[in-house]
Amino acid sequence: MNVLVKIVVALIIGFVCHQSEAQNKHNIIVTVKNANSNEGKMFIALYKTESSFLNTTYKAVKSEIKDNQCTITFEDIPDGIYAVSIFHDENNNGKLDSNFFGIPKEDYGCSNNAKGFMGPPKWEDAKFQLNKNESLTIKL
């Protein structure tokens, strides 16, 4: 009986591990257009929850800018709901500069070209469902 229980447990663990590996994964191609210049870098972040949006990134990339635009790819991203935010760090100091009132001095954007009103864009406006390869264009 003890051997039978061990075999059943091993089969269940094997099945669960196989199912988690078989989860669909996709690529998200993000193209950012209309940068003010080719100076500095473009910071592009992917978020997977509303609570982490604009706080804790799931994945992040810095990109060079050519012809006032850039394109990056997030690879092997599981099915789910995500949002992307970007900012153009023109002075290359590694942060989004803002004025005394907290209004950004450097260009920024989000997936779905979501815009904030009296604050940053909302998760509800920026989120998208990922269940296939996706191409996003964000205009600054």
C-alpha positions in Angstrom: 0.0 0.0 0.0 2.8 2.4 0.9 4.4 1.9 -2.6 1.1 2.6 -4.3 0.8 5.9 -2.4 4.3 6.9 -3.4 3.6 6.1 -7.1 0.4 8.1 -7.1 2.1 11.1 -5.5 4.9 10.9 -8.0 2.5 10.8 -10.9 0.5 13.8 -9.5 3.7 15.8 -9.0 4.9 14.9 -12.5 1.5 16.0 -14.0 1.5 19.3 -12.2 5.1 20.1 -13.2 4.3 19.2 -16.8 1.2 21.4 -16.8 3.1 24.4 -15.5 5.8 24.0 -18.1 3.2 23.7 -20.9 1.7 27.1 -20.1 1.4 29.3 -23.2 4.2 31.9 -23.6 4.3 34.8 -26.0 6.3 37.8 -27.1 5.3 41.4 -26.6 6.9 43.7 -29.2 6.8 47.3 -28.0 7.5 50.2 -30.4 7.9 53.7 -29.0 7.5 56.6 -31.4 7.7 60.4 -31.4 10.6 60.8 -29.0 11.8 64.4 -28.8 15.4 63.4 -29.6 17.8 60.4 -29.8 19.5 61.6 -26.6 19.5 59.4 -23.5 17.6 56.1 -23.2 14.1 54.8 -23.3 13.0 52.9 -20.1 10.3 50.3 -20.9 8.6 48.3 -18.1 6.1 45.5 -18.1 3.7 45.0 -15.2 1.5 42.0 -14.4 -0.7 43.2 -11.6 -2.7 46.3 -10.7 -1.0 46.6 -7.3 2.5 46.6 -9.0 1.6 49.0 -11.8 4.1 51.9 -11.9 5.8 50.6 -8.8 7.3 47.1 -9.2 8.2 45.9 -12.6 7.7 42.3 -13.8 10.3 42.9 -16.6 12.2 46.0 -17.6 14.5 47.1 -20.5 16.5 50.1 -21.4 16.8 50.9 -25.1 18.8 53.1 -27.4 16.8 55.5 -29.5 17.3 55.9 -33.2 15.3 58.1 -35.5 13.3 59.3 -32.5 11.9 55.8 -31.8 12.9 52.3 -30.5 11.6 48.8 -30.5 12.1 46.1 -27.9 10.7 42.6 -27.3 9.7 41.0 -24.0 10.1 37.2 -24.7 8.4 34.1 -23.2 5.7 36.0 -21.3 2.9 33.7 -20.0 -0.8 34.3 -20.8 -2.3 37.0 -18.6 -3.2 40.6 -18.1 -0.3 43.1 -18.4 0.5 46.8 -18.8 3.5 48.6 -20.2 4.9 52.0 -19.2 7.8 53.9 -20.7 9.7 57.1 -20.2 12.3 58.9 -22.2 15.3 59.6 -19.9 16.7 62.4 -22.1 19.4 63.5 -19.6 20.5 59.9 -18.9 20.2 60.2 -15.1 18.2 56.9 -14.7 14.9 58.5 -13.5 11.8 60.3 -14.8 12.4 63.9 -13.9 9.5 66.0 -12.6 9.0 69.6 -11.6 8.1 71.0 -8.2 4.5 69.9 -8.6 5.4 66.4 -9.6 4.6 66.9 -13.2 7.0 65.0 -15.5 9.5 67.0 -17.4 10.4 64.1 -19.7 8.1 62.3 -22.1 6.3 59.2 -20.9 3.6 56.8 -22.1 1.6 53.6 -21.4 0.1 50.7 -23.3 -3.2 51.6 -25.0 -1.7 55.1 -25.1 -3.4 55.6 -21.7 -3.2 59.1 -20.4 -3.6 60.2 -16.8 -5.8 63.0 -15.6 -4.5 64.9 -12.6 -2.0 62.0 -12.0 -0.5 59.0 -13.7 -2.4 56.7 -16.1 -4.6 54.0 -14.4 -4.1 50.3 -14.7 -7.7 49.9 -16.1 -6.8 52.2 -19.0 -3.3 50.6 -19.7 -4.0 46.9 -19.2 -4.3 44.4 -22.1 -4.9 40.7 -22.3 -2.0 38.5 -23.6 -3.0 35.2 -25.2 -0.9 35.5 -28.4 2.1 37.4 -29.6 1.3 41.1 -29.3 2.7 44.2 -30.9 2.1 47.5 -29.1 2.8 51.0 -30.4 3.2 53.8 -27.8 3.3 57.4 -28.9 5.0 60.0 -26.7 
